[in-house]
Amino acid sequence: MRPVISTSELAQRLATDAQPIVLDVRWRLTGPPGRESYDEGHIPGAVFLDVDGDLADAPGPRGRHPLPDPESLQRTLRAAGVSENRAVVAYDDADGSVAARAWWLLRWAGHREAAVLGGGFAAWQSEGRPVSRDTPSPEPGNIVVRPGSVAVLDATQAAERARQGLLLDARAPQRYTGETEPVDPRAGHVPGAVNAPFAAHVGDDGRWRSPEELARHYEGIGVRPGVPVGAYCGSGVTACSVVLALEWAGLSDPDRPAALYAGSWSNWAADPTRPAATGPEPG
């Protein structure tokens, strides 16, 4: 399955006997809760998963959204109906940066048939496609979570990737430069990291840019064959969309995607002994 699918493709798949599991993972950094949006209307049959409670462990030294306990994640995914041989499509409000967290976790868990809905719920709704307020009760799935199926970096490895490869910072430029930091205890970026805001993945309509456009974008940033790439953001959520975008652009192997610094800036900044670079240059 391609990592990004269109609303028309999802609608076609939902009309077949081999319906994918659809996950609604709407979430915003400063609220309101995504569950409220889900209750107001969602793609029929979609199961809501909460980024804070379902797709991450409790915040702490590992970051604001540390990777979930594998057994807990398995229970969550099974309750949502996720099975070994069944495709999964995740969506958020629009740009896919949050839905990519579900996509990445499924990859990390060893589940390959997963995608993000291009344009998200906004595109689905704008096209007049059906919307429901019913909460589904899916048949329990049988997925077996096999953690570590894709590469994860810790702080030491992220610093090494910045020095000897390419470490991409998916946050907005103002957070990367240190001009502002609305959430974490310190401002700035990992020394050597290059700014690659996740907002660049989509056009003005919120739909994903073509693989060719994204390939040119990332090649301009420094992505090259043979250069190991890592990605991070504030807490390991939106950086997942960088991993997805690189695969969508054909710049990474689905079997060996770019590595995620799961703790991201929230983990890095929590240790005062780690240096923080500021300004527009990697440092």
SVG drawing of the C-alpha trace seen along z (x, -y; Angstrom):
<svg xmlns="http://www.w3.org/2000/svg" viewBox="-25 -35 55 47">
<polyline fill="none" stroke="black" stroke-width="0.4" points="0.0,0.0 1.3,-3.5 1.9,-5.6 -0.6,-8.3 -3.9,-7.5 -6.7,-9.8 -10.2,-10.2 -11.5,-8.6 -9.3,-5.5 -10.4,-5.2 -14.1,-5.5 -13.5,-2.7 -11.8,-0.5 -14.6,-1.0 -17.1,0.2 -15.4,3.6 -15.4,6.7 -11.8,6.0 -12.5,2.8 -9.6,1.2 -9.7,0.2 -10.0,-3.6 -8.4,-5.5 -9.4,-9.0 -6.4,-10.6 -7.3,-14.2 -5.2,-16.1 -3.9,-19.6 -1.0,-20.7 -2.9,-23.3 -6.5,-21.8 -9.4,-21.5 -9.4,-17.7 -9.7,-15.7 -12.4,-13.5 -14.8,-16.5 -14.3,-16.7 -14.8,-13.0 -18.1,-13.1 -19.3,-15.9 -18.7,-13.8 -16.2,-11.3 -15.7,-9.0 -18.2,-6.2 -16.7,-3.2 -13.7,-5.2 -12.3,-4.4 -11.0,-7.3 -7.5,-7.0 -6.1,-9.6 -2.5,-10.7 -1.9,-11.4 -3.5,-8.3 -3.4,-5.7 -0.4,-6.4 2.0,-7.4 3.1,-6.7 2.7,-9.2 5.1,-12.2 8.3,-12.1 12.1,-12.1 11.7,-10.3 9.6,-13.2 6.1,-14.5 5.0,-11.6 7.3,-8.7 6.7,-5.5 3.8,-3.5 4.4,-0.2 4.1,2.5 1.6,4.6 -0.6,1.5 -0.3,0.6 -1.3,4.1 -4.4,3.9 -5.3,0.5 -4.9,1.6 -6.7,4.9 -9.6,3.1 -9.7,0.8 -9.9,3.9 -6.4,3.9 -5.4,7.3 -2.2,8.7 -3.7,9.0 -6.0,6.0 -5.0,2.5 -5.2,-0.5 -5.8,-4.2 -5.3,-7.0 -6.5,-10.6 -6.4,-13.8 -7.8,-17.3 -5.9,-17.9 -2.2,-17.8 -1.5,-14.3 1.3,-15.3 -0.6,-13.8 -2.1,-10.8 1.5,-9.9 2.1,-9.1 -0.4,-6.2 1.2,-5.2 4.7,-5.2 3.7,-3.3 2.1,-0.6 5.4,-0.3 7.3,-0.2 5.0,2.5 5.7,4.5 2.4,3.8 3.1,2.8 -0.3,2.3 -0.9,-1.3 -1.5,-4.7 -2.4,-8.3 -5.4,-9.9 -4.3,-12.8 -6.2,-15.9 -7.6,-14.2 -11.1,-14.7 -11.3,-18.3 -10.9,-16.9 -13.4,-14.1 -16.0,-16.5 -15.4,-19.1 -16.2,-16.6 -19.6,-15.8 -18.7,-12.3 -20.7,-10.6 -20.1,-11.5 -21.3,-9.7 -21.7,-10.3 -22.1,-6.7 -19.3,-5.1 -18.4,-1.7 -17.8,1.5 -15.3,3.3 -14.5,7.0 -11.3,7.4 -8.2,7.6 -5.3,10.0 -2.3,7.8 0.9,8.8 3.1,5.8 6.7,6.4 8.5,3.3 11.6,2.1 10.6,3.0 11.9,-0.4 14.8,-2.5 14.5,-4.6 17.1,-7.1 17.9,-8.1 19.5,-11.5 23.1,-10.2 22.3,-8.6 20.4,-11.8 23.5,-13.9 25.6,-11.4 23.2,-11.5 23.4,-15.3 27.2,-15.1 27.7,-12.2 24.5,-12.1 21.4,-14.3 19.1,-15.1 15.9,-16.9 14.0,-19.1 10.3,-19.1 9.2,-22.0 8.2,-25.5 11.2,-27.8 10.5,-30.0 10.9,-27.1 14.0,-25.8 15.7,-29.1 14.8,-29.6 12.8,-32.7 9.9,-31.0 9.2,-27.8 5.6,-27.4 5.9,-24.0 9.3,-22.8 11.7,-24.1 14.4,-25.4 14.4,-26.9 16.6,-26.1 17.5,-22.9 19.9,-19.9 23.3,-21.2 23.8,-20.2 20.1,-19.6 18.6,-21.1 15.2,-22.7 12.6,-20.8 9.1,-22.0 6.4,-19.4 4.1,-22.2 6.1,-21.9 4.6,-18.5 1.2,-19.9 -0.1,-22.5 -2.5,-25.4 -5.4,-22.9 -4.0,-20.7 -3.4,-17.8 0.0,-16.1 2.4,-17.4 3.4,-15.0 6.3,-12.6 8.3,-14.5 7.7,-17.9 8.7,-16.4 11.8,-14.7 13.0,-18.1 12.3,-19.7 14.2,-17.2 17.1,-17.0 17.4,-20.7 17.7,-20.3 20.5,-17.7 18.9,-14.3 21.2,-12.2 21.6,-8.4 23.8,-6.8 23.4,-9.6 21.6,-8.3 18.6,-10.4 16.9,-11.0 14.0,-13.2 12.6,-14.8 10.1,-17.5 8.8,-18.7 7.7,-15.4 7.9,-12.7 4.5,-13.2 4.8,-15.4 8.3,-14.2 6.7,-10.9 5.3,-12.8 8.9,-13.5 9.6,-9.8 6.4,-9.3 7.2,-12.1 10.7,-10.7 9.1,-7.3 6.3,-9.0 9.0,-10.9 11.0,-7.7 13.9,-8.8 13.9,-6.0 13.4,-2.3 10.1,-1.1 12.1,1.6 14.6,-0.9 12.9,-4.2 14.5,-7.3 15.0,-6.9 12.8,-8.7 14.3,-10.4 11.2,-9.4 11.9,-11.7 12.6,-14.6 13.2,-18.1 11.1,-17.5 13.6,-14.8 16.7,-16.7 15.8,-19.9 14.9,-18.2 18.6,-17.5 20.4,-20.8 23.8,-19.3 22.8,-18.9 23.7,-21.9 21.1,-23.9 21.8,-25.7 19.9,-28.9 19.5,-30.9 18.8,-29.8 22.0,-27.8 22.5,-24.2 25.2,-25.3"/>
</svg>
